[in-house]
Amino acid sequence: MGENRFDPAAGTLTLGASGIAALAEAAGGMEVLSAPARSELASGGLLQEGDLHPRLVSIARALARPLVRLRLDQVASGGPDCDGWFDASLAVLITRSRAKETPGTVAALPRALVPATIARAVGLGPRPRPKVVDPAEMDAGLVEVLLASGEAFDEDQVEGLVDPADDLDPAWIEVLTTLSRGIRARWRVGVWWNSAIEQPQARSLEIVDSDAGLLLITMRPRSPRGARRFELRPLSPTQVWRLLCALVPPPDQVSEPLRP
């Protein structure tokens, strides 16, 4: 059997890129379904007596005419990535390993459960309280080096890498030193949709999870020298949860479906 598999008894569905496209096409009706798409669905057990299995109809509709799309990338944790398609009531989430071409496991759930699903996927939970309160802005290259190093720089080394013009509080030097020793996870989640105000519109959230606490990373305007800049803002797990809950726009803020 290929990468697209549906087991009605177990309630499990696995789709690769070809299966996603075929299932979205099936939402337009079996009478207009192309032969290759029909073959993809039939070989994976997604058809019942020549028609799309009834339990897959709502999933096909969400894939074909999504109001909102979602992408979760777990950059440094090794956890699974996730793609999402939302209609007015349903969220279809396809979770796969970091190998982007591998098939993914499909879950169809109410939109209201998406924040909890993402929180579980990224391991959101109690964390140490950050030793800093206010956000700090600094060179993006420095942040990337510290996050990727794992070399356990000492505070004097970190202070020597920081641009003196940034004038970071000593507590931030301690936080950056902790980041250089290794992080628990780094993940990004973004959504995009068509809005009557601005088309398309998007929101995103990038979090570093470490022994220094949870830090929100936001891109800032480039420096006068043209260097990229990051703002790091300490957050509590509750604050991250609230940002997740506010990420997906309600249906009344969406003007029209996106292209599948």
C-alpha positions as CSV (number, residue, x, y, z in Angstrom):
1,M,0.0,0.0,0.0
2,G,1.2,3.5,-0.8
3,E,1.7,6.5,1.5
4,N,-2.0,7.3,1.6
5,R,-3.9,5.0,4.0
6,F,-7.3,5.1,5.7
7,D,-8.4,2.6,8.3
8,P,-12.1,3.2,9.1
9,A,-12.1,0.7,12.0
10,A,-9.1,2.4,13.7
11,G,-10.1,5.8,12.6
12,T,-6.6,6.6,11.3
13,L,-5.7,8.5,8.2
14,T,-2.2,9.1,6.7
15,L,-1.7,11.3,3.7
16,G,1.3,12.3,1.6
17,A,1.3,15.3,-0.7
18,S,-0.4,13.4,-3.5
19,G,-3.2,12.2,-1.1
20,I,-3.8,15.8,0.2
21,A,-4.2,17.0,-3.4
22,A,-6.5,14.1,-4.3
23,L,-8.7,14.4,-1.3
24,A,-9.1,18.2,-1.9
25,E,-10.0,17.5,-5.5
26,A,-12.6,15.0,-4.3
27,A,-14.4,17.8,-2.5
28,G,-15.6,19.0,-5.9
29,G,-17.5,15.7,-6.6
30,M,-16.6,12.3,-7.7
31,E,-18.0,13.0,-11.2
32,V,-15.2,15.5,-11.9
33,L,-12.4,13.7,-10.0
34,S,-9.4,13.0,-12.3
35,A,-8.3,9.4,-12.9
36,P,-5.0,9.9,-11.1
37,A,-6.7,11.3,-8.0
38,R,-9.3,8.5,-8.0
39,S,-6.5,6.0,-8.2
40,E,-4.6,7.6,-5.2
41,L,-7.8,7.5,-3.1
42,A,-8.8,4.0,-4.1
43,S,-5.4,2.5,-3.4
44,G,-5.3,3.9,0.1
45,G,-8.8,2.8,1.0
46,L,-10.3,6.3,1.1
47,L,-13.2,5.3,-1.2
48,Q,-16.3,3.3,-0.3
49,E,-18.3,1.7,-3.1
50,G,-16.7,4.2,-5.5
51,D,-17.5,7.3,-3.5
52,L,-15.4,9.2,-0.9
53,H,-15.8,7.6,2.5
54,P,-18.4,9.6,4.4
55,R,-16.1,10.1,7.3
56,L,-13.7,12.0,5.0
57,V,-16.1,14.4,3.4
58,S,-15.6,17.2,5.9
59,I,-11.9,16.8,5.8
60,A,-11.9,17.0,2.0
61,R,-13.9,20.2,2.2
62,A,-11.5,21.9,4.6
63,L,-8.5,20.9,2.4
64,A,-10.2,22.2,-0.7
65,R,-11.5,25.6,0.6
66,P,-9.5,26.5,3.8
67,L,-10.3,29.8,5.5
68,V,-7.0,29.7,7.4
69,R,-3.8,27.8,6.9
70,L,-1.3,27.0,9.7
71,R,2.3,25.9,9.8
72,L,4.2,24.7,12.9
73,D,8.0,24.2,12.5
74,Q,9.9,22.7,15.4
75,V,13.3,24.1,14.6
76,A,15.4,22.7,17.4
77,S,13.4,20.2,19.4
78,G,13.2,17.3,17.0
79,G,9.5,17.2,17.5
80,P,7.0,16.8,14.6
81,D,6.1,19.6,12.3
82,C,2.4,20.3,11.4
83,D,0.3,21.8,8.6
84,G,-3.3,22.9,9.2
85,W,-6.4,23.7,7.2
86,F,-9.3,25.4,8.9
87,D,-12.9,26.0,7.8
88,A,-15.5,27.7,9.9
89,S,-15.8,24.9,12.4
90,L,-13.2,22.2,11.7
91,A,-9.4,22.1,11.8
92,V,-7.5,19.5,9.8
93,L,-4.0,19.0,11.2
94,I,-1.4,16.9,9.4
95,T,1.6,16.0,11.6
96,R,4.8,14.6,10.1
97,S,8.4,14.1,11.0
98,R,11.0,16.7,10.1
99,A,11.5,15.0,6.8
100,K,9.1,17.2,4.8
101,E,8.4,14.7,2.1
102,T,7.2,11.9,4.4
103,P,3.4,11.2,4.8
104,G,1.6,12.7,7.8
105,T,-0.9,11.6,10.3
106,V,-4.3,13.4,9.9
107,A,-6.4,14.7,12.8
108,A,-9.7,16.5,12.4
109,L,-10.8,18.4,15.4
110,P,-12.8,21.5,16.5
111,R,-11.0,24.7,16.0
112,A,-11.2,25.5,19.7
113,L,-8.9,22.5,20.4
114,V,-6.0,23.7,18.2
115,P,-4.2,25.8,20.9
116,A,-4.1,22.8,23.2
117,T,-2.9,20.5,20.4
118,I,0.0,22.9,19.6
119,A,0.8,23.3,23.3
120,R,1.0,19.6,23.7
121,A,3.1,19.2,20.5
122,V,5.7,21.7,21.7
123,G,5.7,20.5,25.3
124,L,4.4,23.8,26.8
125,G,4.4,23.6,30.5
126,P,5.9,25.1,33.7
127,R,9.3,26.7,33.2
128,P,11.8,28.7,35.3
129,R,10.9,32.3,35.8
130,P,13.2,34.4,33.5
131,K,15.7,36.5,35.3
132,V,14.8,39.4,33.1
133,V,11.5,41.4,32.9
134,D,12.0,43.8,30.0
135,P,12.6,42.8,26.4
136,A,16.0,43.5,24.8
137,E,16.9,44.1,21.2
138,M,20.2,42.8,19.7
139,D,21.9,41.5,16.6
140,A,20.1,38.5,15.1
141,G,23.4,36.9,14.1
142,L,24.6,36.9,17.7
143,V,21.3,35.2,18.8
144,E,21.6,32.6,16.1
145,V,25.2,31.8,17.1
146,L,24.3,31.4,20.8
147,L,21.2,29.3,20.0
148,A,23.2,27.0,17.7
149,S,26.5,26.8,19.5
150,G,26.0,24.5,22.5
151,E,29.5,25.6,23.4
152,A,28.7,26.9,26.9
153,F,30.2,30.4,26.6
154,D,31.0,32.1,29.8
155,E,29.6,35.5,30.6
156,D,32.7,37.4,29.7
157,Q,32.8,35.8,26.3
158,V,29.1,36.6,25.7
159,E,29.6,40.2,26.8
160,G,32.5,40.5,24.3
161,L,30.2,39.3,21.5
162,V,27.4,41.8,22.3
163,D,27.5,45.1,20.5
164,P,28.4,47.8,23.1
165,A,25.8,50.1,21.6
166,D,23.1,47.7,22.7
167,D,24.0,48.3,26.3
168,L,22.3,45.1,27.6
169,D,21.5,44.8,31.3
170,P,23.8,42.3,33.1
171,A,20.8,40.0,33.7
172,W,20.5,39.7,29.9
173,I,24.1,38.6,29.6
174,E,23.3,35.9,32.1
175,V,20.3,34.8,30.0
176,L,22.3,34.7,26.8
177,T,25.0,32.7,28.5
178,T,22.4,30.2,29.6
179,L,21.1,30.0,26.0
180,S,24.6,29.2,24.7
181,R,24.6,26.0,26.9
182,G,21.8,24.5,24.9
183,I,18.0,25.0,24.5
184,R,15.1,22.7,25.1
185,A,13.3,23.7,22.0
186,R,12.7,26.4,19.4
187,W,9.5,26.5,17.5
188,R,7.6,28.7,15.1
189,V,3.9,28.7,14.3
190,G,2.2,30.9,11.8
191,V,-1.2,31.3,10.2
192,W,-2.4,33.2,7.1
193,W,-5.7,34.0,5.6
194,N,-7.6,36.4,3.3
195,S,-8.9,39.4,5.1
196,A,-11.2,42.2,3.9
197,I,-8.7,44.7,5.4
198,E,-5.5,43.3,3.9
199,Q,-5.0,40.3,1.6
200,P,-3.4,38.1,2.6
201,Q,-2.9,38.6,6.3
202,A,-0.7,36.7,8.7
203,R,0.3,36.2,12.3
204,S,3.3,34.3,13.7
205,L,4.9,33.3,16.9
206,E,8.5,32.1,17.5
207,I,9.5,30.8,20.9
208,V,12.8,29.7,22.4
209,D,12.3,27.3,25.3
210,S,15.3,27.0,27.6
211,D,16.7,26.9,31.1
212,A,16.5,30.7,31.0
213,G,12.7,30.4,30.5
214,L,10.5,31.1,27.5
215,L,11.5,33.9,25.1
216,L,9.5,35.3,22.3
217,I,11.7,36.2,19.2
218,T,10.5,39.0,17.0
219,M,12.2,40.4,13.9
220,R,13.0,44.1,14.3
221,P,14.0,46.7,11.7
222,R,17.6,46.4,10.4
223,S,20.3,48.4,12.1
224,P,21.8,51.5,10.3
225,R,24.6,49.1,9.2
226,G,22.0,46.8,7.6
227,A,22.3,44.0,10.2
228,R,19.2,42.0,11.1
229,R,17.8,42.6,14.6
230,F,15.9,40.4,17.0
231,E,13.8,41.4,20.0
232,L,13.8,38.8,22.8
233,R,10.9,39.1,25.2
234,P,10.6,36.9,28.3
235,L,7.2,35.3,28.7
236,S,5.5,33.0,31.1
237,P,3.8,29.8,29.9
238,T,0.5,31.4,30.5
239,Q,1.4,34.3,28.2
240,V,2.5,31.9,25.5
241,W,-0.8,30.0,25.9
242,R,-2.7,33.3,25.5
243,L,-0.8,34.1,22.3
244,L,-1.6,30.6,20.9
245,C,-5.3,31.2,21.7
246,A,-5.2,34.5,19.8
247,L,-3.3,33.2,16.8
248,V,-6.1,31.9,14.6
249,P,-8.6,34.5,13.4
250,P,-12.4,33.9,13.8
251,P,-14.3,33.1,10.6
252,D,-15.9,36.6,10.6
253,Q,-12.5,38.1,10.0
254,V,-11.9,36.0,6.9
255,S,-13.1,37.4,3.5
256,E,-12.8,34.4,1.3
257,P,-11.1,30.9,1.3
258,L,-7.5,30.5,0.4
259,R,-6.3,28.5,-2.5
260,P,-5.7,24.9,-1.4
